[in-house]
Amino acid sequence: MTLPADAQAALDSFEHCTGWEQRARLLMQWGQRLPELSEADKTDANRVHGCESQMWLVGKQVDGQWQFAASSEARLIRGLVALLLVRVNGLTTQELLQVDLPGWFEQLGLSRQLSPSRSNGLNAVLVRMRELAA
């Protein structure tokens, strides 16, 4: 499966990082690019449960392709979610169901920095995306 263009750009930028500090800085930059959700979208219905920090996710299908938006108060999580969104936005439902989340963060060189609670939170986001797509 070919990566969406934004995901490939993310992968290229992370491949040039030489250590964790560079990756962490890049992760924060990705998080800053994440558009803020409106207060109207920050409802309990859009809340992702299973995340330690508050997280909201909205998604809609446009011409057969999924477009998601998310928001979190935690800076590191915002970065991780931004990287998840570039991986899944523009996918069809079938492609979305096949996304290998651990593999994606492994490719980015970030999997070692994912604590169990962060991994669980990101998995909860992916599960929520798949629920919306079902």
Long-range contacts (C-beta under 8 A, 24 or more apart in sequence): 1-95, 1-98, 3-87, 4-86, 4-87, 4-89, 4-90, 4-91, 6-86, 6-89, 7-86, 7-87, 7-104, 9-86, 10-83, 10-86, 10-87, 10-108, 11-107, 11-108, 14-108, 14-109, 14-110, 15-109, 17-109, 20-113, 23-108, 23-109, 23-110, 23-113, 24-76, 24-113, 27-76, 27-79, 27-80, 27-83, 27-110, 28-75, 28-76, 28-79, 29-79, 30-78, 30-79, 30-82, 30-83, 31-75, 31-76, 31-77, 31-78, 31-79, 31-80, 31-81, 31-82, 32-78, 33-82, 34-70, 34-71, 34-78, 34-79, 34-81, 34-82, 34-85, 35-69, 36-71, 37-69, 37-70, 37-71, 41-69, 41-71, 42-71, 48-121, 48-124, 48-125, 48-128, 49-124, 50-120, 50-121, 50-123, 50-124, 50-127, 51-77, 51-120, 51-121, 51-124, 51-125, 52-117, 52-118, 52-121, 53-77, 53-121, 55-81, 55-121, 55-124, 55-125, 57-125, 57-128, 57-129, 57-132, 59-129, 59-132, 59-133, 61-93, 61-133, 64-92, 65-89, 65-90, 65-91, 65-92, 66-90, 66-91, 66-92, 66-93, 66-96, 66-129, 66-132, 66-133, 68-129, 70-125, 76-118, 77-118, 77-121, 80-105, 80-110, 80-114, 80-118, 80-122, 81-122, 81-125, 83-108, 83-110, 84-122, 84-125, 84-126, 88-126, 88-129, 93-133, 93-134, 96-129, 96-130, 96-133, 97-130, 97-133, 99-126, 101-126
